[in-house]
Amino acid sequence: MTINPNTAEAYKLFHDGILALGRAEQQGMRIDLDYVGEAKEKLTKRILKIEHDLHQTSFFKHWQHISKGKPNIGSPLQLANFLYNVKNITPQKYIDKEKKKPSSDDEALKLLQLPELDMILSIRKLKKARDTYLEAFEREQVKGYLHPFFNLHTVSTYRSSSDSPNFQNIPKRDKEVMKLVRDAIYPRPGHQLMAVDFSKLEVCIAVAYHHDPTMLKYLRSPSSDMHGDMAAQIFKIDDFNKHLPEHKLLRNAAKNSFVFPQFYGDYYQNNAIGLCRWIELPHTAWKTGQGVQLPGGKYISNHLKEQGINSFDGFCTHLQEIESDFWKRRFKVYGKWKEKVQAEYLVNGYVDSYTGFRFKGEMNKKEIINYPVQGAAFHCLLWCFIQLDKFFAEKGWKTRLIGQIHDEVVLDVAPEELLKVSKIVKRITTVDLPRAFKWINVPLSVAADLGPVDGSWASLEEYPLP
């Protein structure tokens, strides 16, 4: 398929896609209502206990005295005023570039390392688990099953969305909240849940547009490690080894707070904020003994100070140099492609994708680059979703698709069909998809997680596809 917004394939993809997603909605997923009720009750008791302990602290009593009433711990403005204007605590993070507005978001509070703020963070987290997620499960369930909607008409990138409840927003990163919430969702009796996730799908789709030789080399060579290379450069580590737990954390930091944000159009100062979140360093001058530890027990602040990076501002300057090297040397063809597409948009007023969709209207530089890539990446997943849905129906299998999250599909699998399902999932995603979309120019890979029979969504573990 060439870039052409007037293709019947684009319409057919969404036509078939909404029918397949509709069947997943109809299938639904089992919800343990007894667990939801018990979990909400336990969360309420935990929240009340933490609130009681917080109210006994001199920190809270001082805040209460200043407020001339009960402080609203859910108000970022009230909390920021008390922390920075009343108690004169030095901010560790700012909302604006000029450092005039100190932040009181979760990251900023964590960096201050005060036990009372840890209590407030716990209250925020537990209330969200109870009120945003478990309440929605209880409200939206029908006869013990959730039937979340999956939409194809609400997102400007021509990706999907979800609501009632939002299945695509259920927590995963915070392990405690993930378990609290996902322990409520189960397969049909006697079945097991499986999640199949594309690996770096958007990066693989982007290279089909820009053909950067360095990126092609990374994606075609299993032994190469783009994120490890960037971690070594960012944190100035000569003997980087991604198999060491401490270095693995730095690799994840580089991946999630520099490489991917740069691909999506972010810039070095925001990257510095994200990286410092991973390595637990403040947005101020650094002291010895701060942040995460490296192999041998050396603190990351000590290591970076030895390399001449003594503060957050110094780290920003370092990242500015790395950003320049990233686009002018490492991925210079990719960088030139971005400039070319942005210039063409200014002339034409639109950008086209390989999957036949046209993105038009007012867009910023990030959107001009991201929309055709993100849209086409989702369309690859949607195509696979459609093929799996057809295959299961034609074969009369008991396995069903029940949901989709970003680059992931979720299945309710009959145990006796597990091996067959695993093989067809891998074939459709890694063999059939590149044959159908011939513009894909790098190998695709998927990873699977599988739960035990009658196990909750929180119990999934890595499962090697045959």
C-alpha positions in Angstrom: 0.0 0.0 0.0 1.4 3.5 -0.9 0.6 6.7 1.0 -2.8 7.6 -0.3 -5.7 8.9 1.7 -8.3 7.8 -0.8 -8.1 4.1 -0.3 -10.9 1.7 0.3 -8.6 -0.2 2.6 -8.7 2.6 5.2 -12.5 2.5 5.3 -12.6 -1.3 5.3 -10.1 -1.5 8.2 -12.3 0.6 10.4 -15.5 -1.1 9.2 -14.2 -4.5 10.0 -12.4 -3.2 13.1 -15.5 -1.8 14.8 -17.3 -5.1 14.2 -14.5 -7.1 15.8 -14.2 -4.7 18.7 -18.0 -4.8 19.1 -17.8 -8.6 19.5 -15.1 -8.1 22.1 -17.4 -5.7 24.0 -20.2 -8.2 23.8 -18.0 -11.0 25.2 -16.9 -8.9 28.2 -14.8 -10.0 31.1 -15.9 -11.5 34.4 -15.7 -9.2 37.5 -15.5 -10.5 41.1 -18.1 -8.3 42.8 -17.4 -9.7 46.2 -13.7 -8.9 45.9 -14.6 -5.3 44.7 -16.8 -4.7 47.7 -14.2 -6.1 50.2 -11.3 -4.2 48.5 -13.2 -0.9 48.7 -14.0 -1.5 52.3 -10.3 -2.3 53.1 -9.1 0.7 51.1 -11.5 3.0 53.0 -10.1 1.7 56.4 -6.5 2.2 55.2 -7.2 5.7 54.0 -8.9 6.7 57.2 -6.0 5.2 59.2 -3.4 7.2 57.2 -5.5 10.3 57.5 -5.8 9.9 61.2 -2.0 9.5 61.6 -1.4 12.5 59.3 -3.8 14.6 61.4 -1.7 13.9 64.6 1.5 15.3 63.1 2.9 18.7 63.9 3.2 19.2 60.1 -0.6 18.9 59.7 -1.5 20.9 62.8 0.7 23.7 61.6 -1.0 23.6 58.2 -4.4 23.5 60.0 -3.5 26.6 62.1 -2.4 28.5 59.0 -5.5 27.5 57.0 -7.8 28.5 59.9 -9.8 25.4 59.2 -9.3 21.8 57.9 -6.7 21.8 55.1 -7.7 20.2 51.8 -4.9 17.6 51.3 -6.3 17.1 47.8 -5.6 20.7 46.7 -2.2 21.1 45.0 -2.3 24.9 45.4 -3.0 24.8 49.1 -0.2 22.2 49.6 2.3 24.1 47.5 1.5 27.4 49.4 2.1 25.7 52.7 5.3 23.9 51.7 7.0 26.7 49.9 5.6 29.9 51.3 4.9 29.0 54.9 7.5 26.3 55.8 10.0 27.7 53.3 11.0 24.3 52.0 13.3 24.4 49.0 11.4 23.1 45.9 12.9 20.1 44.1 10.8 20.5 41.0 9.1 23.4 39.2 6.1 23.7 36.9 7.6 26.3 34.6 11.0 26.7 32.9 11.8 29.9 34.8 11.5 28.1 38.2 8.9 30.5 39.4 6.1 28.0 40.2 7.1 25.1 42.5 5.4 21.9 41.8 3.4 19.8 44.3 2.7 16.8 42.0 3.5 13.3 43.1 7.1 13.4 41.9 7.8 16.7 43.6 6.4 15.5 46.9 8.4 12.3 46.7 11.7 14.2 46.1 11.1 16.2 49.3 11.4 13.0 51.3 9.1 14.0 54.2 7.1 11.3 56.0 4.0 13.5 56.1 4.1 13.9 52.3 4.5 10.1 51.9 1.2 9.8 53.8 -0.5 12.3 51.4 0.9 10.3 48.4 -0.5 7.1 49.8 -3.9 8.7 50.4 -4.0 10.0 46.8 -3.0 6.6 45.4 -5.5 4.6 47.4 -8.4 7.0 46.8 -7.8 6.7 43.0 -7.7 2.9 43.2 -11.0 2.9 45.1 -12.9 5.8 43.5 -11.7 5.8 39.9 -11.3 2.1 39.2 -13.2 -0.2 41.6 -16.2 2.2 41.8 -16.3 2.1 38.0 -16.2 -1.7 37.9 -19.1 -1.9 40.3 -21.1 0.8 38.5 -20.6 -0.5 35.0 -20.9 -4.3 35.5 -23.9 -6.2 34.1 -24.7 -9.5 35.8 -21.1 -9.9 36.9 -19.5 -8.9 33.6 -17.8 -5.7 32.4 -18.4 -4.7 28.8 -16.1 -1.7 28.2 -16.7 0.2 24.9 -13.9 0.4 22.3 -14.2 3.4 20.0 -12.7 4.2 16.6 -14.3 7.7 16.2 -13.0 9.8 19.0 -9.2 10.1 18.6 -7.5 12.5 16.1 -4.7 10.0 15.5 -7.3 7.4 14.2 -6.4 5.2 17.2 -8.9 3.7 19.6 -10.3 4.8 22.9 -12.3 3.1 25.6 -14.9 4.0 28.2 -17.6 2.7 30.6 -15.1 1.8 32.1 -11.9 2.9 30.4 -10.2 -0.5 29.9 -7.1 1.2 28.4 -6.4 3.2 31.6 -6.3 0.4 34.1 -3.1 0.7 36.1 0.0 -1.4 35.4 3.1 0.5 36.5 2.3 0.9 40.2 2.5 -2.7 41.4 0.3 -2.2 44.4 -2.5 -0.4 42.6 -2.2 -2.8 39.6 -2.8 -5.8 41.9 -5.6 -4.1 43.8 -7.5 -3.2 40.6 -6.6 -6.1 38.2 -7.4 -8.7 40.9 -11.0 -7.9 40.3 -11.0 -9.1 36.6 -11.2 -12.8 35.6 -11.8 -15.0 32.6 -14.8 -17.1 32.1 -14.9 -20.0 34.5 -12.4 -22.7 33.5 -10.5 -20.3 31.2 -7.3 -18.2 31.5 -6.4 -14.7 30.5 -3.6 -13.9 28.0 -2.1 -10.6 27.0 -0.1 -10.3 23.8 2.0 -7.1 23.4 4.0 -5.9 20.4 7.6 -5.0 21.1 8.5 -1.3 20.2 5.8 -1.3 17.5 5.7 2.5 17.0 9.5 2.5 16.5 9.2 -0.2 13.9 6.5 1.7 12.1 8.4 5.0 12.2 11.4 3.5 10.5 9.2 2.5 7.6 8.7 6.3 7.0 12.2 7.6 7.6 14.5 4.7 6.7 17.3 5.8 9.0 20.2 3.4 8.5 21.3 3.5 12.1 17.7 2.7 13.3 17.4 0.0 10.7 20.6 -1.6 12.0 19.3 -1.5 15.6 16.0 -3.1 14.7 17.4 -5.7 12.4 20.2 -6.8 14.7 19.0 -8.8 17.7 22.4 -8.3 19.5 22.2 -4.5 19.3 20.8 -2.4 22.2 19.8 1.2 21.4 18.5 1.9 24.9 21.7 0.5 26.6 23.9 2.6 24.3 21.9 5.7 25.2 22.0 4.9 28.9 25.8 4.5 28.8 26.1 7.9 27.0 23.6 9.7 29.3 25.0 8.4 32.6 28.7 8.3 31.4 29.2 4.6 32.1 31.9 2.9 30.1 31.3 -0.7 31.3 27.5 -0.7 30.9 25.9 -4.1 31.4 22.1 -4.3 30.9 22.0 -7.6 32.8 23.0 -5.9 36.1 19.9 -4.8 38.0 21.3 -1.3 38.6 22.2 -0.8 35.0 18.8 -2.2 33.9 17.1 0.6 35.8 19.3 3.2 34.0 18.5 1.5 30.7 14.7 1.8 31.4 15.3 5.4 32.4 17.0 6.2 29.1 14.4 4.3 27.1 11.3 5.8 28.7 12.6 9.3 29.6 14.9 10.1 26.7 14.8 7.8 23.6 11.0 7.5 23.2 10.2 11.1 24.3 12.8 12.3 21.7 11.2 10.2 19.0 7.8 11.8 19.9 9.2 15.3 19.7 10.1 16.1 23.3 13.2 18.1 24.3 16.2 17.8 26.6 14.9 19.8 29.6 11.7 17.6 29.9 13.9 14.6 29.5 16.1 15.7 32.4 13.0 15.9 34.6 11.9 12.4 33.6 15.4 10.9 34.0 15.8 12.5 37.5 12.5 10.8 38.5 14.0 7.4 37.6 17.3 8.0 39.4 15.8 9.8 42.3 17.8 13.1 42.1 16.3 16.5 42.9 16.0 19.4 40.5 18.6 21.4 42.5 22.4 21.1 43.3 23.3 17.5 44.1 25.0 16.3 47.2 27.0 13.1 47.8 24.9 10.1 48.7 21.8 11.0 46.7 19.8 8.9 44.2 19.9 5.3 43.2 22.9 3.2 43.8 25.2 1.7 41.1 27.0 -1.7 41.2 29.3 -1.7 44.2 27.1 0.7 46.2 28.2 4.0 44.7 25.4 6.6 44.6 24.5 8.0 41.2 25.0 11.6 42.5 28.6 10.7 43.5 29.3 9.1 40.0 27.9 12.1 38.1 29.7 14.6 40.2 32.9 12.7 39.4 32.0 13.2 35.7 31.6 16.9 36.2 27.8 17.0 36.5 27.0 18.6 39.9 23.4 19.7 39.6 20.1 19.4 37.7 21.0 22.4 35.6 24.3 20.8 34.7 22.5 17.6 33.8 20.2 19.7 31.5 23.3 21.1 29.7 24.7 17.6 29.4 21.4 16.4 27.9 21.3 19.3 25.5 24.6 18.1 24.0 23.3 14.5 23.8 20.1 15.7 22.1 22.2 17.5 19.5 24.3 14.4 18.9 21.2 12.2 18.9 19.7 13.9 15.8 22.8 15.3 14.0 25.0 12.2 14.2 23.3 9.1 15.6 19.9 9.4 13.8 20.7 12.2 11.2 18.5 10.7 8.4 15.6 10.4 10.9 16.2 14.1 11.9 16.2 15.3 8.2 12.9 13.3 7.6 11.2 15.1 10.5 12.2 18.5 9.0 11.0 17.4 5.6 7.6 16.3 6.8 7.1 19.4 8.9 8.0 21.6 5.9 5.6 19.7 3.6 2.8 20.1 6.2 3.3 23.9 6.2 2.7 23.8 2.4 -0.1 21.2 2.2 -1.9 21.5 5.5 -2.0 17.7 6.0 0.1 14.6 6.5 -0.8 11.1 5.0 -0.2 7.7 6.5 0.7 4.4 4.9 -2.6 3.0 6.1 -4.6 5.4 3.9 -5.6 8.0 6.5 -5.1 11.8 6.2 -4.3 14.0 9.2 -5.2 17.6 8.6 -6.0 20.8 10.5 -3.9 22.6 13.0 -1.0 20.5 14.3 2.1 21.3 16.2 5.6 19.9 15.3 5.1 16.9 17.6 1.7 16.0 16.1 2.9 16.3 12.5 5.5 13.6 13.1 3.6 11.4 15.6 0.1 11.2 14.1 0.9 9.1 11.0 3.3 6.8 13.0 1.0 6.3 16.0 -2.1 5.9 13.7 -0.4 3.3 11.5 1.0 1.4 14.5 -2.5 1.1 15.9 -3.9 0.1 12.5 -1.3 -2.8 12.5 -2.7 -4.0 15.8 -6.3 -3.5 14.7 -5.6 -5.6 11.5 -4.3 -8.4 13.7 -7.3 -8.1 16.0 -9.6 -8.5 13.0 -7.8 -11.5 11.7 -7.8 -13.2 15.1 -11.5 -12.5 15.6 -12.2 -14.0 12.1 -10.0 -17.0 12.7 -11.6 -17.9 16.1 -15.1 -17.6 14.6 -14.3 -19.7 11.5 -12.7 -22.5 13.6 -15.5 -22.4 16.2 -13.0 -22.1 19.0 -14.0 -21.1 22.5 -11.2 -18.6 22.9 -12.3 -15.0 22.6 -10.8 -11.5 22.3 -12.0 -9.4 25.1 -10.0 -6.1 24.9 -7.2 -4.0 23.5 -4.8 -1.6 25.2 -2.4 0.4 23.0 -0.1 -2.2 21.5 -1.7 -5.1 23.3 -4.6 -7.5 22.8 -6.2 -9.4 25.7 -7.7 -12.8 25.2 -9.9 -15.1 27.2 -8.4 -18.5 26.4 -9.8 -22.0 26.6 -6.9 -24.1 28.1 -7.3 -26.9 25.6 -6.8 -24.4 22.8 -3.8 -22.6 24.4 -1.1 -24.1 22.1 -3.1 -23.5 18.9 -4.0 -20.0 20.0 -0.4 -19.2 20.8 0.8 -20.4 17.4 -1.9 -18.5 15.4 -1.3 -15.3 17.5 2.4 -15.4 16.7 1.8 -16.2 13.0 -0.7 -13.4 12.4 1.3 -10.7 14.3 4.8 -11.5 13.0 4.3 -13.2 9.6 0.9 -12.3 8.2 1.0 -8.6 9.1 4.2 -7.8 7.3 2.9 -9.6 4.3 -0.3 -7.6 4.3 1.5 -4.3 4.9 4.4 -4.6 2.6 5.9 -1.2 3.6 6.9 -2.7 7.0 10.7 -3.0 6.6 11.9 -4.5 9.9 11.0 -7.8 11.8 8.1 -7.5 14.2 8.0 -9.3 17.6 5.4 -9.9 20.3 5.6 -11.1 23.9 2.9 -12.8 25.9 1.8 -13.0 29.5 -0.5 -15.8 30.7 -2.6 -16.3 33.8 -3.5 -19.6 35.4 -6.8 -21.2 34.9 -9.4 -19.1 36.8 -6.6 -16.7 37.7 -7.2 -12.9 37.9 -5.7 -10.4 35.5 -3.1 -9.5 38.2 -1.7 -13.0 38.1 -0.3 -13.0 34.6 3.3 -14.1 34.1 5.6 -14.2 31.1 4.7 -17.0 28.7 7.0 -17.9 25.8 5.1 -18.2 22.5 6.0 -21.3 20.5 
